Structure formats: C-alpha cells, structure tokens
C-alpha cells in the first residue's frame, strides 16, 4: 500500500457489556482479557505487530460504551479467579475496573448506566454517535462496531447508504440480515482466540493445579435420587391431605425446604427449582397449572385444575401437611407448617384423561418451531437470545447423549466437537446450534462442568422440556395441552 493509497480511516465503537457477556460463553479468560488488555486486541484489529504501524486500518475514533455499575462474579477456583488472586483481587469484577485500561489504549469511555431492566443506554448513545460521525469534517471510510446486537441493523443500512465500509463483530446467533449488511465480519471466536489468545491470562488452565491439603472429615454428600424421591413423596402426601387436592406452589416452596434443608444446597436435588423438580416427576398426582406467579400443584386423578382465583376473593382452608418428613442423612425429620389449600371442589366435568400414547411426526416438528416463534426476539436474564433450533428427534437424541458423554465440558470447546461427531453420523448440526442447546441446558441449571448424573441423557431431556415450558410461561405465552405433550415427546423421543 502506497502513500497515494492510504489506510482507511476508521471509527471504532465498542459495546463493552454486550461483548464481555458474549465472550463469557466462549471462555471466561477471553472475556476478562477483553477488558484488561484493549491495547492488545486493538493492535490485532489494526494488524499491528510489536507496536508498529497499522497495516489494515487507522482507528482515529475509539469509543467504549460501558455500564460502570455492571459486574460479574467469577467462580472460585476457575482461571480468572486464580489469575485475580495473583493480583490480590476478589472474584467479583466491576466493569469500572477496566476504565483505566481503555483510557490508556486511547479510548473515550462513555458511561452507560441502566435505563431499564437489563438494558443500558449504550445502544442509543452508539447510534447517535455513529450518525454524528457521518457529518464529521474528517471522512471516516470505515465504521467498526464491536457489538453483536442486531438492533444496529438500521444504523448499518444508513452507513451503507453513505458508501462507508462496515466491519462488525458477529456472535454465533447473529441474524442473517445483520451479517449481510456488513462488508467484513469478525467472528467472536476469532476475537477470543486470535485477538486475546496470547495474553498472560491464557496461561491459566481451566482446571486448578493439584493442591496438597491436610485430610479432614467432611459431611457425606446427599444421595440426590433418594432426596428427590423423599421430597416428591412429601409433596404428594401434602397434596393428598388437602381438601381440594391442590396447593399453591409458593406455599409448598416455603414449607418443603424446612423439612429438607439439603434441597437448597443441592439446587432442589439437581432439578434447579421446585417447579422443575415437580415437572420432571411426570406424575399426574403432581400436576401444575396457573400463571407463573400463582401456580397450583394439584392431583389430576382427583379432579380438574383449580380456578386461579386470588386468595383475598376465595380464602382457603388451613390443612396440615405431612406430619413427618422421611429421614435422610441430610434431611432429618422435621414438622412442616400448615399449607393453604383451595376449597374442596366437585367439578361437573370428568377428570382429565390420560396423556395420549403417541404423537405424530408432524406434531413433533411443529412443537419446537411453534415455541421458537413464540420466543423469537426475547432474551434471558443475561441478555442472550432464546434461540431454539428445530432439531429432528434423532438429532436431539444424539446431541443429548453426546453432551452426557462429554461432561464435564467447556461449552466453547465442546460445541464444535459435538457438531463434528453429529456430522460423522450423517446429522446436519452446526456448532452454533449445539451452543444454543447447551445454553438451554444451563438455563435449566445443568452443571456442564461437572460429571453427568447416572440418569444421563434422560435427565437432560426432562430438564430441557421443563425449562422450555417455564420460559414460555414466564414470557406470557401459553401452550395448549396438545402442544405441551408434543413438546415433551420431542425432547424425549430421540432417546429410543
């Protein structure tokens, strides 16, 4: 490149929170290095080596949009926690800690405090600054946006209309329209492994070095299958004793952990929540109904689901819960408090019939597609999209079994390997789709970094079903009984 053909003058805009959270899904070391060493990945973007001159672009404007109050709690014993321990820093890392590093790298740091739940003002400020840069006296030939948020699609269209080169950072779930609007796409994996792969924190392995400790007696770990069975039997007994054959889920949630303290420390015996524990039991005597905030647990063999009438309009009768909880190593006998139950009902309609034996192949494929459409555009509490690939039963069954075989695993490195294994079996599954499945399992509190439970893929399928249904309910979307059963069949039919 000659002096007559200078490097393009670029304006760089970084949505710190968005990129940081996205990198966490790949490797927490990359996320931390992104904040600690912006000078390193900026040099990689500009094609500079050993502090030399830029080879690909001259970044004249550098702006980082950051929520100073945001933070992340890195898990003790993991790479970042061990790295921070060498600097005498605690695991909780506030984003404001990275401000100095960005300033020293020549960035203008723009504070973007939250303006709504889980949403800061970065998008608005970035869009305004991009529009202002189009009228700047200096013509910026290239705009570089490090943000996987497809909300910037209108801004990209405006830049193209002004004949500007566009470079974006793409997450694995980026929409096709967002990718098509750019001239150059920088993959999230490229930024993680090439842009920051040689930084000091990368030398900290994912597993902690062995330590010599003085032997000490530790309390025996609870038998999770036994704890789960005892807790469910307690709930069945409580529902059976209620006059109407139904109890509020919130009332059970207050009494059950008192009878079984180990449920709290074991994430409800590995289920993740009380609702998931009951959902996974697949027992008609423990059926669930009602909106998320006012759910009933009822015995479908005794009658239909109770009407969702507020307590102040329809007071319930106080009934006694089971007098005793079964004894266990971690859950001693305890007396449960009284639970509120609905008034006894004498429904005219017949009790619900048993679930249908089979579900058609068409219904199997329509169920995940329907749920995907209902959740389109929604995000989880971490800001990640609720993307749901419409796997065939064979694909989903293979993937669940492959996840179990690979556990304990790191999602970033395991997803491509599982996708390749699926391809070897003639299944058309991408690493991006595997990552989406792993996210759903983690939303259901499956601890992928720990060995699989003896139940294996069957448990993962139940967790996946419960998590999908609960997410739809939380989003205000109600599935019919037929759709729910088709979704249940989809999550389980591929296991044979």
N, C-alpha and C positions, 0 to 999 in steps of 0.2 A: 504494500500500500504506500503510495507516494504522498508528498505534501499536497499535491493537487487533488488527491482523493483521501481526505482526512477521515478519521474515525467518526462514526455518527455521535452526535451529542445527545446524551440520554438523560432522562429524568426517572429516578427510581422511587417508587412508593411501596412501603412495607407495612402490611397489616400484621403487627407483631403477634397479637393474641391468636389470630387465625393460623398463622404459620407454625407458631410454637405448639399449639394443640394438635395440629395435623402431624407434626414430626413426632410427637409423643407416641402416636400409633405405630410408627416405624421403629424408633429406637430413642429411648429417653436421653441417651448420651448426645444424639444429634440435636435434639430439642434444646438441651442445655448449652451445647456449643454454639448453636444459632444465636443465643442471647449473649454469651460470654465473648465470642470472637467474631463480631460482624466484619472486622477488617479482613479475616481470612476468607469468608465466603464472598465478600465483595471483590477481593482480588481474583477469586475463581471466576466470578461473573464477568470481570473485565479482561480476563485472560492474562493477568499479570503474574510474573514469576520473580521471586526473590526481591520484591519491592520495585520491580522495573516498571516500564511504561505500559499503559493499557494496550491490548492487542485486538480487542473486539469492539469496545465502545468506551467513550469518555463519559463517566457519570457526573454530570455537573450539578444536578439537583438530587439530594439524598434526604428522604424524609421517612421517619419511622413513627407510626401511629400506635400508641401503647397505653394500656389502662394501668396506671401506676398502682392501683389497689388490687390488681389481679395477682393470683399466686397459685402455686402448685405444691402439693405435699409429696415429695419423692419418698418412695418406700425405703425403709431402713434395710440395710444390707445389700441394696441394689447398687449399680455402678455409680450413679450420680451422688447418692448418699455417701458412698465411700470416698468419692472424689472431694465432696464438700467437707468431709471430716478431716482431710489433709489440710484444709484451709481454716479449720475450726469454725465451720458454719453449720447451722442447723438444717434439717431436711426441708422445712417449709421455705420456699423460694418465692419472694415477691418480684413481680416483673420490674418494679422500680429499681431493683439491684442492677439491672442491665443498662440503665440510662447512661452511666459514665462511659461504658464500653462503646455505645453507639455515638456519643458525642465525640469521643477520641477518634472514631473512624470517620468523622466528618459529616455525621448525620444531624439533621434538625429534628429533635424529638418532640412530637406533638402529643400532649396528654389527651386521652380519650376516655374519660370516666363513663360509667354506665349511664345510659339514658332510659333503659327499660330492662326488664328481667332478662338476663343472659345476653344482653345486646348493648355494646358500647357505641360511641359516636364515630368510630373510625371510618365506617363506610361513607357517611355523609361528608366528613372533612376531606377524605381522599377524593371523592367525586368533585367537590368544589375546587380543590387544588389542581386537579387534572384539567378541569375546564379553564381555570385561570392561566395555567401554563400554556394553553393553546394561543393565548393572546400576548404572551411574553415577547419582549423585544428580541430575545435570543430564540431562534427557532430550534426546538428540540426535535431531532429527526426520529428519535426512538423513545417510547414510553415502556418502562419495565414495571410490572405490577406483581409483587410477591403477595398474593392472596388467592386462595382457592375458592373464594366466594363468587358464585355466578351472578350475584346482584350487580356486578360491574359490567354485565353484558351491554347495557345501553351506553355506558361510557366508552367501551371498546368500539361500538358502532360509530360513535361520534369521532373518535380518533382516526378510524379508517376513512371516514368522510373527509378528514383533513389531510389525508395522504401521509399518515405517520406510521412508522414501523412499531409493531406491538409485540412485546415479549411477556409471557405470563408464566406463573408457577401453577402447575396442574396437580391436584390431588387425584387419587385413584378413582374417585367417584365424580369427577368433573363431567358436566353435561356436554354433549356433542356440540351444541350451539356455542358454548363458551370456548371450546377448543378451536372451532372453525373460525372464530373471529380474530384469532391471533396469527401472527406471522411466524413466531417461534415459541415453542412450548418447552419449559424446563420442568422435567419430572421431579416429583417430590423425592423419589429415591435417588435421583442424581444429586440434588442439593444435599441430601442426608449423607450419602456415602462418598461422593466426589468432592463436594464443596466443604465438608467438615470431617471427612473420614480420617485425616491425618493429624487432627488436633490432639493435644495431650489426653483429654478425657477418653478418647477412643481406646487408650491403652488399658482402661479399667474393664476387665471381663465382666460378662453378665452373671457369673457365679462368683461368690465371695471365696477367697482363699481359705483353706482349712485352718482352723484355729485349735490350739490345744487348750482345753478347758478342764477345770477340776470337776470330776464326776459329782453329780448331785442328784438327789432324788427329785423326780418331777411327777406331778399328778398324772394319772393314766388318762390318755385321750379318750373321749367318749366314743362309744360304739354308735356311729351315726345311723346305720339302719335300725338298730334297736331303739335309739332315741326317737327317730322319726315314727316308728310303729307305735311307741308308747304315747307320743304326743297326739297322733291321729286318733288313737283309741280313746284318749281323754276327751277330745273334741266330739267324737261320735257319742260318747256317753252323755256329754253336756247337752248336745242337740236332742238326744233321745229323751232326756228328762224334761225338756221344755214343753209346755202345754201345746204350743203351736207347731212344734217340730222345726223351729228356726231360731237363730240367734244372730245378733249383729256381729259382723267380723271384727269391728273395733272393740266390742266388749270381750270377745274371745282373746283378742290381741293384748288386752290388759291383764287378763287372768292367767292365760297359759304360761307366759314366761315366769310367773311367780311359782307355778307348780314345777316347771322345768327350767331352772336358771341357765342350764347349758345351751338352751336354744339361742340365746343372744350371742354367746361367744362362738357358736358354730354356724351363724347365719341360717338359723332355722334348719339345723341338721343338713346343711348344704343346699337347701332349696332357695335361699336368698331372701325370702319374705314369707309371711304367714299365708298370704293368698296363693303364692306359688306352691307352698307345701301342700295346701289343700287341693289345689288344681292338679298337682301331679299324682295325687292319690287315686284319681279317676274312680271315685266311689259315689254312687248315686245317693248314699246317705249323707254325703258331704258336698252337696251341690251349691253353686254360687249364683247369685242373681243381684240385680240392682246396680246403680251407678257406682263408680269407684269410691266416692266419699261416703256412701251409705249402703254398703254391700251386706247381703244376708248370706248366712250359711244355713241351708235347710235340707231336710230329709225328703228327697223327691219320691221315695217309696211311700211316704205318709200323705203327701198332698202336693199341690202346686206351690210355686214360689210365692211368698207373701208379697202383698202390695207394698210399694215403697212409700209409706205414709210417715211424715215427720213424727218424732216421738211426742212433741207437745200436742199433737192432734189426736194421737192414738197411743196413750200410755200403755206400757207393757206390764206384765206381772213379774214380780221378782221370783225367781226359781233358783233352787240350789244346783250348783254344778256338782260333778262327781265328788264324793266325799274325800277320796284319796287319789293321788297320782301314783302310778306304778313306780316301784323303787328301781333306781339305777345308780351306777357309780357316780354320775354327775348330776342326777336329778333326784334328790331324796324326796320322800313323801312330803307333801305339803297340802294344806287345805286351800282350795280355790275360793275366791269370793263369789258372791251371787252375781249372776248374769241377767241382763234384761232380755226378755223374750216377748214376741208378739202375742196378741191374744189368740186363743185357740180358734181355728178356722174350720169350717165344714164346707169345703168347696163343692159346688154342684158338678163342676167338670170332673172328668176322670183324671186320675193321676197320670203324669207323663208316661208315655210308652217307652220301652227300652230303646236304646240307641240303634239306629239302623245297622245291619250287619255289614253291608258293603257300600262303597262309594264309587261312582262311575269314574272312568279315567278322565272324562271331560271335567267333572267337578273337581278332581284332584288338581288339575292345572289352573282352573278358574279361581280357586280359593286363594293361592298366593298372588295371582295377578290382581284380584279384587283388593286384597289387603295392601298391595303395593300402590295401587291407585288411591286408596283412602289415605295413606300416609305420605303421599307424594308432597314434597316441599316442607315437611315437618322435620324437626331435628331433636336429638336427645339433649339432656342437660349439659353435655359437653360441647354442644354445637355441631355434632356430627349428623349427617343426614340419615334418615330412616330408610335407606335403600334396601330393597329385598329382591334378590334375584329369583326369578321363577324357575327354580331347578325342577327337572323331572324327578319323580320318586327315586329312580335309580341313581341319579346324580347326587341327590341329597343324602341318600343312604350311604353311598360310598364316601362322601365327604365327612359325614359324622363319624364313620368308622375310622377314616384316615386321621381325623383330629384326635380321637382317642388313642390311636397307635402312636401319634407323635407327641402326646403330652408326657412330661411338661414341655412347653414350647414357647417361642417368642413369635407373636403374630407376624412381625415384619419379615422374618426369615423363613417362617414355616409356610406362609401363603403360596409363594412361588413353587416350593417343593411339592405341596399337596396338589396344586394345579397340574404340575408335570406328571405326577402319579395318576391323576384322573385322565390326562391325555393318553397315557400309556394303556389305559383300559378302554380307550375309544370314546371317552366322555369329553364333550366340549365345554370345559370350565376354565375361566381365566383366574389369574391371581387376584384381580380386583374383586371378583365375585366371592372368592374364598375369604378375602379380607372382610367383606360385608357380612358373611356368615359368622366369622369369628367375633365381629362386633356385637351381633345379636346374642351370641352365647355369653359374652362378657356383660352385656346388659342384664342378663339373667343370673349374674353373679357366679358364672362358671370360672373357676380359678385355673386358667390355662397354664400358668407357670407351676402348677402342682401336678403330681401324678393323677391319672384318671381314677375314678371310683370303680369298684367292682361291677357296678351296673353298666358301665361303659356307654356305648352309643345310645342305648335305650334311655338312659337318664338325660343325655344331651337332647334327644328328640322331645322329651317331655318338657324340659326347660325351655326349649325353643318355642314350643306351642304356647306354653303359659306366658312367656314374655311377649310374644306377638299379640295374643289376645288382650293382655293387660295394657299394652301400649295403645292398641286401638281404642280400648275403653277410656284410657286417660286422655286421648285425643278427641273424645266425644263421638266416636264412630261405633255404632252398634251393629254387630254381626248377627244374622239370624241363626237359629239353631242348626239349620241345614248347612249354612256357610261355616259355622264353627266346627261341626263334625267333619266337613270336608277338609278344613284346615288341619284338624287333628290327624286325619288319615294321611294327609300329605306329609306331615312331619314324621310319621311312623311307618308308612307303607314300604319305604325303600329299605328297611332293615331286614325284611324277609321273615 
